[in-house]
Amino acid sequence: MSQEHEEQIDTDWVICPYCKSKHQRESEDWSEDSRVERCHDCGKLYHTHDEISVTHVAKPDCELNGEEYAWRVGSTVKAWFCSKCGACSIKRPASLEAIDRAELSPADVGTTAEYVEVRD
């Protein structure tokens, strides 16, 4: 048996269960407490609440703590990631001229890639 008016669940909009009108609630008005709200279009009342999910991310960074990044594995092989904090260096293709001038050695990097640190 289907209901005439059904609960509406959406991640972007508050949807009136009667007329399906949508409005976006400002984040400062979010609340997990149940409350009664009136539809701006049809004027009917309905129960509503927000289900809030937050993910906190904490990322290490050697430079923030006055330490140098470790862009090498061991003493000779250049690495894409800092072996201490996991920061990523952005890579650009090495020119064959750089390898010819002995600025880079395929043995140093394992591939023909030159590693250039670009931090945002």
DSSP file (Angstrom, degrees, kcal/mol; ACC not computed):
  #  RESIDUE AA STRUCTURE BP1 BP2  ACC     N-H-->O    O-->H-N    N-H-->O    O-->H-N    TCO  KAPPA ALPHA  PHI   PSI    X-CA   Y-CA   Z-CA
    1    1 A M              0   0    0      0, 0.0     2,-0.3     0, 0.0     0, 0.0   0.000 360.0 360.0 360.0 124.2    0.0    0.0    0.0
    2    2 A S        -     0   0    0      1,-0.0     2,-0.2     2,-0.0     3,-0.0  -0.661 360.0-125.3 -92.8 144.9    1.5    3.3   -1.0
    3    3 A Q        -     0   0    0     -2,-0.3     3,-0.1     1,-0.1    -1,-0.0  -0.545   9.4-133.7 -85.7 152.9    1.2    6.5    1.0
    4    4 A E  S    S+     0   0    0      1,-0.2     2,-0.4    -2,-0.2    -1,-0.1   0.895  98.3  29.0 -70.5 -40.1   -0.2    9.7   -0.5
    5    5 A H  S    S-     0   0    0     -3,-0.0     2,-0.3    14,-0.0    -1,-0.2  -0.988  80.2-165.7-124.8 128.4    2.7   11.7    1.0
    6    6 A E        -     0   0    0     11,-0.5    -4,-0.0    -2,-0.4     2,-0.0  -0.818  30.1 -93.3-117.9 154.2    6.1   10.1    1.7
    7    7 A E        -     0   0    0     -2,-0.3     2,-0.5     1,-0.1     9,-0.1  -0.337  40.8-143.5 -57.1 138.6    9.1   11.1    3.7
    8    8 A Q        -     0   0    0      7,-0.2     2,-0.4     2,-0.0     7,-0.2  -0.937  18.1-177.0-113.1 129.9   11.7   13.0    1.6
    9    9 A I        +     0   0    0     -2,-0.5     2,-0.3     5,-0.1     5,-0.1  -0.994  13.7 154.3-127.8 127.8   15.4   12.5    2.0
   10   10 A D        -     0   0    0     -2,-0.4     5,-0.1     3,-0.2    -2,-0.0  -0.991  40.5-141.0-151.6 148.2   18.0   14.4    0.0
   11   11 A T  S    S+     0   0    0     -2,-0.3     3,-0.1     1,-0.1    -1,-0.1   0.635 102.1  29.2 -86.7 -13.9   21.6   15.5    0.6
   12   12 A D  S    S+     0   0    0      1,-0.2     2,-0.3    12,-0.0    13,-0.2   0.706 116.9  41.1-114.6 -29.3   21.2   19.0   -0.9
   13   13 A W        -     0   0    0     11,-0.1     2,-0.6     9,-0.0    -3,-0.2  -0.865  63.9-129.7-127.1 152.5   17.6   20.1   -0.4
   14   14 A V  E     -A   23   0A   0      9,-3.2     9,-1.9    -2,-0.3     2,-0.5  -0.927  37.1-160.2 -92.2 122.7   14.8   20.1    2.1
   15   15 A I  E     -A   22   0A   0     -2,-0.6    -7,-0.2     7,-0.2     7,-0.2  -0.924  17.4-123.4-114.3 123.8   11.9   18.8    0.1
   16   16 A C     >  -     0   0    0      5,-2.7     4,-1.5    -2,-0.5    29,-0.0  -0.440  14.3-144.2 -61.8 128.2    8.3   19.3    1.2
   17   17 A P  T  4 S+     0   0    0      0, 0.0   -11,-0.5     0, 0.0    -1,-0.2   0.602  95.5  45.9 -72.4  -8.6    6.6   15.9    1.5
   18   18 A Y  T  4 S+     0   0    0    -13,-0.1   -12,-0.0     3,-0.1    -2,-0.0   0.891 130.5  11.3 -97.5 -54.8    3.4   17.4    0.2
   19   19 A C  T  4 S-     0   0    0      2,-0.1     3,-0.1    25,-0.1    -3,-0.0   0.471  90.8-125.8-107.5  -3.0    4.2   19.5   -2.8
   20   20 A K     <  +     0   0    0     -4,-1.5     2,-0.1     1,-0.2     0, 0.0   0.633  51.7 160.0  67.0  16.0    7.8   18.4   -3.4
   21   21 A S        -     0   0    0     -6,-0.1    -5,-2.7     1,-0.0     2,-0.4  -0.439  29.2-142.1 -66.0 142.1    9.0   22.1   -3.4
   22   22 A K  E     +A   15   0A   0     -7,-0.2     2,-0.3    -2,-0.1    -7,-0.2  -0.855  25.3 167.6-111.8 142.2   12.7   22.3   -2.6
   23   23 A H  E     -A   14   0A   0     -9,-1.9    -9,-3.2    -2,-0.4     2,-0.6  -0.986  29.8-126.4-145.8 154.3   14.7   24.8   -0.6
   24   24 A Q        -     0   0    0     -2,-0.3     2,-0.3   -11,-0.2   -11,-0.1  -0.872  19.7-142.0-104.5 125.3   18.2   24.8    0.7
   25   25 A R        -     0   0    0     -2,-0.6     2,-0.1   -13,-0.2     5,-0.1  -0.663  24.7-112.9 -83.7 137.0   18.8   25.4    4.4
   26   26 A E    >   -     0   0    0     -2,-0.3     3,-2.2     1,-0.1     4,-0.3  -0.430  24.7-121.0 -66.6 142.3   21.8   27.5    5.3
   27   27 A S  G >  S+     0   0    0      1,-0.3     3,-1.4     2,-0.2    -1,-0.1   0.817 112.0  60.9 -59.6 -32.0   24.5   25.5    7.1
   28   28 A E  G 3  S+     0   0    0      1,-0.3    -1,-0.3     3,-0.0    -2,-0.0   0.666 103.0  53.8 -69.7 -12.4   24.3   27.7   10.2
   29   29 A D  G <  S+     0   0    0     -3,-2.2    -1,-0.3     2,-0.0    -2,-0.2   0.417  81.0 120.6 -97.9  -0.2   20.6   26.7   10.5
   30   30 A W    <   +     0   0    0     -3,-1.4     2,-0.3    -4,-0.3    -3,-0.0  -0.367  34.5 166.8 -65.0 142.0   21.4   22.9   10.5
   31   31 A S        -     0   0    0      2,-0.1    19,-2.7     1,-0.1     4,-0.1  -0.954  39.7-148.1-156.6 137.7   20.2   21.0   13.5
   32   32 A E  S    S+     0   0    0     -2,-0.3     2,-0.2    17,-0.2    -1,-0.1   0.539  74.8 103.1 -82.3  -6.0   19.8   17.3   14.3
   33   33 A D  S    S-     0   0    0      1,-0.1    17,-0.2    16,-0.1     2,-0.2  -0.553  81.2-113.6 -75.2 140.7   16.9   18.3   16.6
   34   34 A S        +     0   0    0     -2,-0.2     2,-0.3    15,-0.1    15,-0.2  -0.516  45.8 165.1 -73.5 141.4   13.5   17.6   15.2
   35   35 A R  E     -B   48   0B   0     13,-2.2    13,-2.7    -2,-0.2     2,-0.4  -0.949  37.4-107.7-149.6 166.6   11.4   20.7   14.5
   36   36 A V  E     -B   47   0B   0     -2,-0.3     2,-0.3    11,-0.2    11,-0.2  -0.852  35.5-174.9-101.6 135.5    8.2   21.7   12.6
   37   37 A E  E     -B   46   0B   0      9,-2.9     9,-2.1    -2,-0.4     2,-0.4  -0.953  19.3-133.6-130.6 149.1    8.7   23.7    9.4
   38   38 A R  E     -B   45   0B   0     -2,-0.3     7,-0.2     7,-0.2     2,-0.2  -0.877  27.8-116.1-104.1 134.2    6.1   25.4    7.1
   39   39 A C     >  -     0   0    0      5,-2.7     4,-0.9    -2,-0.4   -17,-0.0  -0.467  14.1-143.0 -66.9 133.6    6.5   24.9    3.3
   40   40 A H  T  4 S+     0   0    0     -2,-0.2    -1,-0.1     2,-0.1    -2,-0.0   0.734  96.5  36.7 -69.5 -22.8    7.2   28.2    1.6
   41   41 A D  T  4 S+     0   0    0      3,-0.1    -1,-0.1   -20,-0.0    -2,-0.0   0.909 129.7  21.4 -97.7 -54.3    5.1   27.2   -1.4
   42   42 A C  T  4 S-     0   0    0      2,-0.1    -2,-0.1   -21,-0.0    -1,-0.0   0.650  90.2-132.4 -94.8 -14.7    2.0   25.1   -0.2
   43   43 A G     <  +     0   0    0     -4,-0.9     2,-0.1     1,-0.3    -3,-0.1   0.453  56.4 139.5  82.4  -0.3    2.0   26.4    3.4
   44   44 A K        -     0   0    0     -6,-0.1    -5,-2.7     1,-0.1     2,-0.3  -0.445  49.7-123.0 -78.8 153.0    1.7   22.9    4.9
   45   45 A L  E     +B   38   0B   0     -7,-0.2     2,-0.3    -2,-0.1    -7,-0.2  -0.675  33.9 168.5 -93.7 148.4    3.6   21.9    8.1
   46   46 A Y  E     -B   37   0B   0     -9,-2.1    -9,-2.9    -2,-0.3     2,-0.3  -0.983  35.6-105.3-153.5 158.3    6.0   19.0    8.3
   47   47 A H  E     +B   36   0B   0     -2,-0.3     2,-0.3   -11,-0.2   -11,-0.2  -0.644  43.2 172.3 -83.9 142.5    8.6   17.6   10.7
   48   48 A T  E     +B   35   0B   0    -13,-2.7   -13,-2.2    -2,-0.3     2,-0.3  -0.992  13.8 166.2-148.2 154.8   12.2   18.0    9.7
   49   49 A H        -     0   0    0     -2,-0.3     2,-0.4   -15,-0.2   -17,-0.2  -0.956  30.0-120.0-157.3 163.6   15.7   17.5   11.0
   50   50 A D        -     0   0    0    -19,-2.7     2,-0.7    -2,-0.3    -2,-0.0  -0.899  10.9-147.0-111.1 138.7   19.2   17.4    9.6
   51   51 A E        -     0   0    0     -2,-0.4     2,-0.4     2,-0.0   -19,-0.0  -0.925  24.3-161.6-103.6 113.3   21.6   14.5    9.7
   52   52 A I        -     0   0    0     -2,-0.7     2,-0.4     2,-0.0   -20,-0.0  -0.809  13.7-178.0-106.1 133.2   25.1   15.9    9.9
   53   53 A S        -     0   0    0     -2,-0.4     2,-0.4     2,-0.0    -2,-0.0  -0.997   3.8-177.2-129.8 128.0   28.3   14.0    9.2
   54   54 A V        -     0   0    0     -2,-0.4     2,-0.5     2,-0.0    -2,-0.0  -0.980  10.9-159.7-126.3 137.0   31.8   15.6    9.6
   55   55 A T        -     0   0    0     -2,-0.4     2,-0.5     2,-0.0    -2,-0.0  -0.976   9.9-154.1-115.6 122.3   35.1   14.0    8.7
   56   56 A H        -     0   0    0     -2,-0.5     2,-0.5     2,-0.0    -2,-0.0  -0.827   9.7-166.1 -96.9 131.9   38.2   15.5   10.4
   57   57 A V        -     0   0    0     -2,-0.5     2,-0.5     2,-0.0    -2,-0.0  -0.974   7.1-171.8-121.5 128.4   41.5   15.1    8.6
   58   58 A A        -     0   0    0     -2,-0.5    -2,-0.0     2,-0.0     0, 0.0  -0.985   9.4-169.3-120.8 122.5   44.9   15.8   10.2
   59   59 A K        -     0   0    0     -2,-0.5    27,-0.1     2,-0.0     2,-0.1  -0.941  15.9-132.4-119.7 126.5   47.9   15.7    7.8
   60   60 A P        -     0   0    0      0, 0.0     2,-0.3     0, 0.0    25,-0.1  -0.369  21.8-175.9 -72.6 155.4   51.5   15.7    8.9
   61   61 A D     >  -     0   0    0      1,-0.1     4,-0.7    -2,-0.1     3,-0.4  -0.844  20.6-155.8-155.1 115.3   54.0   18.0    7.2
   62   62 A C  T >4>S+     0   0    0     -2,-0.3     5,-2.2     1,-0.2     3,-1.5   0.909  95.1  57.1 -55.4 -46.5   57.8   18.1    7.9
   63   63 A E  G >45S+     0   0    0      1,-0.3     3,-1.7     3,-0.2    -1,-0.2   0.839  98.5  60.0 -59.5 -36.3   58.2   21.7    6.8
   64   64 A L  G 345S+     0   0    0     -3,-0.4    -1,-0.3     1,-0.3    -2,-0.2   0.778 108.1  46.7 -61.4 -25.6   55.6   22.9    9.3
   65   65 A N  G <<5S-     0   0    0     -3,-1.5    -1,-0.3    -4,-0.7    -2,-0.2   0.139 122.8-102.3-105.3  18.5   57.8   21.5   12.1
   66   66 A G  T < 5S+     0   0    0     -3,-1.7     2,-0.3     1,-0.3    -3,-0.2   0.678  82.4 125.1  74.0  17.5   61.0   23.0   10.8
   67   67 A E      < -     0   0    0     -5,-2.2     2,-0.3    -6,-0.1    -1,-0.3  -0.742  61.6-113.0-107.3 157.5   62.3   19.7    9.4
   68   68 A E        -     0   0    0     -2,-0.3     2,-0.1    -3,-0.1    -6,-0.0  -0.631  33.7-108.9 -86.0 146.7   63.4   18.9    5.8
   69   69 A Y        -     0   0    0     -2,-0.3     2,-0.8     1,-0.1    -1,-0.1  -0.409  21.9-133.0 -67.9 150.7   61.4   16.7    3.6
   70   70 A A        +     0   0    0      1,-0.1    13,-2.1    -2,-0.1    14,-0.1  -0.776  34.4 166.5-107.6  85.4   62.9   13.3    2.9
   71   71 A W        +     0   0    0     -2,-0.8     8,-4.5    11,-0.2     2,-0.4   0.274  54.9  76.1 -83.9  12.6   62.5   13.0   -0.9
   72   72 A R  E    S-C   78   0C   0      6,-0.3     2,-0.6     2,-0.1     6,-0.2  -0.919  70.3-140.4-124.9 149.1   64.9   10.1   -1.1
   73   73 A V  E >> S-C   77   0C   0      4,-3.2     4,-1.2    -2,-0.4     3,-0.7  -0.950  85.3 -22.9-103.0 119.4   64.7    6.4   -0.3
   74   74 A G  T 34 S-     0   0    0     -2,-0.6    -2,-0.1     1,-0.2     0, 0.0  -0.537 113.6 -53.0  71.9-146.6   68.0    5.6    1.3
   75   75 A S  T 34 S+     0   0    0     -2,-0.2    -1,-0.2     3,-0.0     3,-0.0   0.546 131.1  27.2-104.6  -7.8   70.8    8.0    0.3
   76   76 A T  T <4 S+     0   0    0     -3,-0.7     2,-0.5     1,-0.1    -2,-0.1   0.727  91.1  86.7-126.1 -31.4   70.5    7.9   -3.5
   77   77 A V  E  <  -C   73   0C   0     -4,-1.2    -4,-3.2    32,-0.1    32,-0.2  -0.651  67.7-135.1 -87.3 121.9   67.0    7.1   -5.0
   78   78 A K  E     -C   72   0C   0     30,-1.6     2,-0.3    -2,-0.5    -6,-0.3  -0.482  23.9-154.0 -71.7 142.8   64.7   10.0   -5.4
   79   79 A A        -     0   0    0     -8,-4.5     4,-0.0    -2,-0.2    -1,-0.0  -0.815  23.1-137.2-119.7 157.9   61.2    9.4   -4.2
   80   80 A W  S    S+     0   0    0     -2,-0.3     9,-2.8     8,-0.1     2,-0.3   0.753  91.7  44.1 -79.8 -27.7   57.7   10.8   -5.0
   81   81 A F  B    S-D   88   0D   0      7,-0.2     2,-0.3   -11,-0.1     7,-0.2  -0.898  92.4-104.6-122.6 147.7   56.7   11.0   -1.4
   82   82 A C     >  -     0   0    0      5,-2.8     4,-1.6    -2,-0.3   -11,-0.2  -0.538  26.5-145.0 -65.5 128.6   58.4   12.2    1.7
   83   83 A S  T  4 S+     0   0    0    -13,-2.1    -1,-0.2    -2,-0.3   -12,-0.1   0.617  94.6  46.0 -75.5 -10.1   59.4    9.1    3.6
   84   84 A K  T  4 S+     0   0    0    -14,-0.1    -1,-0.2     3,-0.1   -15,-0.1   0.861 131.5   9.6 -95.9 -45.8   58.8   10.8    7.0
   85   85 A C  T  4 S-     0   0    0      2,-0.1    -2,-0.2   -25,-0.1   -16,-0.0   0.550  92.0-119.0-116.9  -9.1   55.4   12.6    6.6
   86   86 A G     <  +     0   0    0     -4,-1.6    -3,-0.1     1,-0.2   -25,-0.1   0.498  53.2 158.9  85.4   3.2   54.0   11.3    3.2
   87   87 A A        -     0   0    0     -6,-0.1    -5,-2.8     1,-0.1     2,-0.4  -0.272  36.8-127.2 -58.2 148.6   53.9   14.7    1.5
   88   88 A C  B     -D   81   0D   0     -7,-0.2     2,-0.4    30,-0.1    -7,-0.2  -0.814  11.2-148.9-103.3 137.9   53.8   14.4   -2.3
   89   89 A S        -     0   0    0     -9,-2.8     2,-0.4    -2,-0.4    28,-0.2  -0.838  24.5-121.3 -97.9 145.0   56.2   16.1   -4.7
   90   90 A I        -     0   0    0     26,-0.4    26,-1.2    -2,-0.4     2,-0.3  -0.729  29.5-146.1 -89.9 134.0   54.8   17.0   -8.1
   91   91 A K  E     -E  115   0E   0     -2,-0.4    24,-0.2    24,-0.2   -11,-0.0  -0.673  15.7-171.6-102.3 150.6   56.6   15.5  -10.9
   92   92 A R  E     -E  114   0E   0     22,-1.8    22,-1.5    -2,-0.3     2,-0.0  -0.973  40.5 -90.9-131.8 151.7   57.3   16.7  -14.5
   93   93 A P  E     -E  113   0E   0      0, 0.0     2,-0.2     0, 0.0    20,-0.2  -0.344  42.7-122.9 -61.9 138.7   58.9   14.7  -17.3
   94   94 A A        -     0   0    0     18,-1.1     2,-0.2     1,-0.1    18,-0.0  -0.579  21.8-122.5 -79.3 142.8   62.6   14.9  -17.4
   95   95 A S     >  -     0   0    0     -2,-0.2     4,-1.3     1,-0.1     3,-0.4  -0.585  15.2-125.9 -80.6 150.5   64.2   16.1  -20.6
   96   96 A L  H  > S+     0   0    0      1,-0.2     4,-2.6    -2,-0.2     5,-0.1   0.820 111.1  63.2 -64.0 -28.7   66.6   13.8  -22.3
   97   97 A E  H  > S+     0   0    0      1,-0.2     4,-2.6     2,-0.2    -1,-0.2   0.889  98.3  54.1 -62.5 -39.3   69.1   16.7  -22.3
   98   98 A A  H  4>S+     0   0    0     -3,-0.4     5,-2.3     2,-0.2     6,-1.3   0.895 111.3  44.9 -63.3 -39.1   69.0   16.8  -18.4
   99   99 A I  H ><5S+     0   0    0     -4,-1.3     3,-1.4     4,-0.2    -1,-0.2   0.911 112.4  52.0 -69.5 -41.1   70.0   13.1  -18.4
  100  100 A D  H 3<5S+     0   0    0     -4,-2.6    -2,-0.2     1,-0.3    -1,-0.2   0.866 107.8  51.8 -61.9 -36.3   72.6   13.7  -21.1
  101  101 A R  T 3<5S-     0   0    0     -4,-2.6    -1,-0.3    -5,-0.1    -2,-0.2   0.424 116.4-117.9 -80.0   2.5   74.1   16.5  -19.0
  102  102 A A  T < 5S+     0   0    0     -3,-1.4    -3,-0.2     2,-0.3    -2,-0.1   0.681  81.9 124.6  67.3  20.0   74.3   14.1  -16.1
  103  103 A E  S   <S+     0   0    0     -5,-2.3     2,-0.4    -6,-0.2    -4,-0.2   0.818  82.6  22.2 -72.9 -30.1   71.9   16.3  -14.0
  104  104 A L  S    S-     0   0    0     -6,-1.3    -2,-0.3    10,-0.0    -1,-0.2  -0.973  70.8-157.7-132.5 149.0   69.7   13.2  -13.7
  105  105 A S    >>  -     0   0    0     -2,-0.4     4,-1.5    -3,-0.1     3,-1.1  -0.994  22.4-135.0-124.4 133.8   70.5    9.6  -14.0
  106  106 A P  H 3> S+     0   0    0      0, 0.0     4,-2.5     0, 0.0    -1,-0.1   0.828 110.6  58.2 -54.7 -28.9   67.9    6.9  -14.8
  107  107 A A  H 34 S+     0   0    0      1,-0.2    -3,-0.0     2,-0.2     0, 0.0   0.844 102.3  54.5 -68.4 -32.3   69.5    4.9  -12.0
  108  108 A D  H <4 S+     0   0    0     -3,-1.1   -30,-1.6     1,-0.2    -1,-0.2   0.896 124.0  22.6 -66.4 -40.0   68.8    7.8   -9.5
  109  109 A V  H  < S-     0   0    0     -4,-1.5    -2,-0.2     2,-0.3    -1,-0.2   0.608  92.2-131.9-107.5 -14.5   65.1    7.9  -10.3
  110  110 A G  S  < S+     0   0    0     -4,-2.5     2,-0.3    -5,-0.3    -3,-0.1   0.229  86.8  41.0  82.2 -18.2   64.4    4.5  -11.7
  111  111 A T  S    S-     0   0    0      2,-0.2     2,-1.2    -6,-0.2    -2,-0.3  -0.853 103.2 -88.4-143.8 178.9   62.5    6.1  -14.6
  112  112 A T  S    S+     0   0    0     -2,-0.3   -18,-1.1    -3,-0.1     2,-0.4  -0.422  84.4 121.2 -91.2  60.6   63.0    9.0  -16.9
  113  113 A A  E     -E   93   0E   0     -2,-1.2     2,-0.4   -20,-0.2    -2,-0.2  -0.985  52.4-148.6-125.3 134.0   61.2   11.4  -14.5
  114  114 A E  E     -E   92   0E   0    -22,-1.5   -22,-1.8    -2,-0.4     2,-0.6  -0.851  18.1-137.3 -98.7 135.7   62.6   14.5  -13.0
  115  115 A Y  E     +E   91   0E   0     -2,-0.4     2,-0.5   -24,-0.2   -24,-0.2  -0.830  24.0 177.9-100.7 123.0   61.2   15.3   -9.5
  116  116 A V        -     0   0    0    -26,-1.2     2,-0.5    -2,-0.6   -26,-0.4  -0.991  25.7-131.5-126.2 125.5   60.3   18.9   -8.9
  117  117 A E        +     0   0    0     -2,-0.5     2,-0.4   -28,-0.2   -28,-0.1  -0.654  29.4 171.6 -80.6 124.2   58.8   20.0   -5.6
  118  118 A V        -     0   0    0     -2,-0.5     2,-0.4   -30,-0.2   -28,-0.2  -0.967  10.5-170.2-131.1 115.7   55.8   22.3   -6.0
  119  119 A R              0   0    0     -2,-0.4   -30,-0.1     1,-0.1    -2,-0.0  -0.843 360.0 360.0-108.4 141.3   53.9   23.0   -2.8
  120  120 A D              0   0    0     -2,-0.4    -1,-0.1     0, 0.0     0, 0.0   0.408 360.0 360.0-104.5 360.0   50.5   24.7   -2.5
